[in-house]
């Protein structure tokens, strides 16, 4: 199953989707605050599996090369 990475430069948010469909639905979240740089939100499904990772303040936390690949063209 392919992993999908997206980046929205306007909101400076990136998302790494690990699972699709019913198993990819987020039922629980955990947020890590990275002091002065941004937040990382971990999305878990009902079975407790990690289904996605959202990065808020992505320019401060991810390499520019990665953001270029995920940005809409």
C-alpha positions, 0 to 999 in steps of 0.5 A: 500500500502506498504512503501518501505525503501532502504539504499545503504551503499556505497553512504550512501543514504536512500530512503523511497518510499511512493507511487508507479506507476504513482502517485509515480512519482516525479515532484518537490523536496524540499531539507533540508540541515542539517548543517554538517550532510546531506540532506533530499530531499522531492519528490512530485508528480504533485498533490502535494502529498509527494511520497518519502523521500531521506536521503543523509548522512543517517548514520548521520541522521538515526538510525543504526537499520533502516539502517540495515533493508534497506540495501541490503542483 
